């Protein structure tokens, strides 16, 4: 028997095996294995390309051993021949018992273990030492790509009993190399400073460059080079190119020098624009989508924008996968570029199925009725985008994804995947005050009742001087055309005399029915009819209230009380194109609302309100956003009663202060103060600490919204923070300043002013965190008044549970 180690074959397959210098082939009478433990004999024989009775020579035997190695079961193989019997003496690869990581900080355990799993390096797999060595090298290459040139990855394999092995990766990450200097060579048109300030990477700076990114990363450098290229291409330099980039590492591997060689070329202009291919007879419409003309400076971004515009155009017509390819023809002599757009719209696509997933509470029908892309219809990118906006605007979902899945050349499925969030709010509280005594509050508002999309709410409040309750219900789809309907029943009893601030009792109960009509996707009209009974008991009253009773004194009965029966009509117009129902990042919402009591009601008055909000994204993902809000309102009486002009009832007054109007001021405390006038001898007045509201108001707010620092990415869609500035005021146009300006004053005189005119503005700045929690939106506010008046009730910190936009 002759044994020979074939070195060449060993280099190929990673092992050394014997071969035979047999002059003649022989016939195999038997195949045997020695050393099998985990691998069964049957599995080993199946890996062989030879069988008993085969005639073999050296080549077939060499090929058989290669096949055994390729099975990944064996670490070494020795072939022995006894007569016509072949015996394979094998050593099986060890089974991996466990994999541990030590010293890794840049990469998480999960990232590394997932990568190892894809290479079959995990507990229970067989150990391939060649693969293991390659993984260690790849890990080191990754660290080098992010600037950690001194990083080393040590792989330790520990042999365990029963042919097992434990693997440990030991990471020595070291420090990230700093960028000592970035040099740009060949730039004559734009200075180094103009180019460098557009890069994410920067030279090492002093302490004042604390936020500069001077850690070298290969990927970031590649992205920065694309930024430089785009900067030139957008300014007519179509021949611009980056000749080469050199990255030099210092001997201590702690710093790098980056040198970028560029060739600018000259400025080129647009010579002509042509469209070739199948335009589906829409030549004029497609030509209008081009934002440039002959003679304009060439800009690559304009070309990309045109391609996108054309894709959207065909997408609206049902051609979901158009191919738009741009061919620029460059004339170096005239420095012009002829731009050719090749257009192939492909086949019009039709929607086979709309598949909805992710909704555990919300019923499918609630989502489907918001879809403007229909099953069986031709695919429209505009309808899909509108559908996504409407689903987001519901406020039921923290995330909405609509994707198209191509089934065939002309059929697609639309996959709608949502992540639900809390769509209701709950509030409860217990308090005690010297005026209110013990106070209790409880309420719930569910905007997606039992997953139906209907809104149901109940709230009850009670304290020493007030008891109120209301129940409301709204269905957004009273009809299949989107006509909404709903109603509200309410009760409120307010005993002002017990509060030691004013002296009347108002018991109010009523009913309101609402109906809404969609005008288009963003505009909606609402109509409301209400009945309300106000039972007022007059005892002593403050001066502004006396103005009201001077008009309606004849209505008082012998006990000094009166019931007002009023029927009113309300009209409401809403334009809403916000991208989300909660925590919006883009779009506007306008609401114009007016309420007027029907002639013949006991009180004839009207109110007009306008609310406006506008979100503008700063970043594409909406993490940084600005919000502008404004609100204005005015109300008054109309007609006469017993020869007196009617005025707005005091219980319909406007108030300001609190988290929805002017943060930093206590709720409903901004505005005119209640006045008392003594008629004994010389008239004199005294003012209370309490606001009485007015018939006119406005508020303004500006807000910068940004992500909450250090918050886990999983919560970024539910929580956000902002800084804001608020301002506003309330006044009473029916207040007669001349009647009181000459009076003496005995108490809180500094509160007095001409309440009939605006000018006593309040303002504040602060920060706010909003969290859409499982129990509803939670709002935490810290505010500092910028402009206040003596006696104002300020509120540095506030906490609220309620609806937010």
Secondary structure, DSSP 8 states (H G I E B T S, - for coil): ----B-HHHHHHHTS--B----SS-EE--EEEEES-SSS-HHHHHHT-S--TT-EE-HHHHHHHHHHHHHTT-EEEEEEEEETTEEEEEEEE--EEEEEEEES--SS-HHHHHHHHHHTT-STTSB--HHHHHHHHHHHHHHHHHTT-TT-EEEEEEEEETTTEEEEEEEEE-----EEEEEEEES--SS-HHHHHTT-SB-----GGGTT-B-B--HHHHHHHHHHHHHHHHTTT-TT-EEEEEEEEE-TTSSEEEEEEEEE-----EEEEEEEEEE-TT-HHHHHTT----TTSB--HHHHHHHHHHHHHHHHHTT-TT-EEEEEEEEETTTTEEEEEEEEE-----EEEEEEEES-SSS-HHHHHTT--S-TTSB--HHHHHHHHHHHHHTSSEEEEEEEEEE-SSSEEEEEEEEEE---EEEEEEEEEETTTEEEEEEEEEESSGGGSS-EEEEEEEE-SSEEEEEEEEEES-SSTT--EEEEEEEEEEEEGGGGTS--EEEEEEEEEEEEEEE-SSSEEEEEEEEEEEEEEEESS--HHHHHHHHHHGGG--TTSEEEEEEEEEEEEEEEE--S-SSS--SEEEEEEEEEEE-TTSSS-EEEEEEEEEEEEESSTTSSSEEEEEEEEEEEEE-SEETTEE----GGG-B-B-STTS-TTB-TT-BS-EEEEEE-SSS-EEEEEEEE--BSEEEEEEEEEEE--TT--GGGTTTEEEEEEEEEEEEE-TT--GGGTTTSEEEE-GGG---TTSS---EEEEEEEEEEEETTEEEEEEEEEEEE--TT--B-SEEEEES---
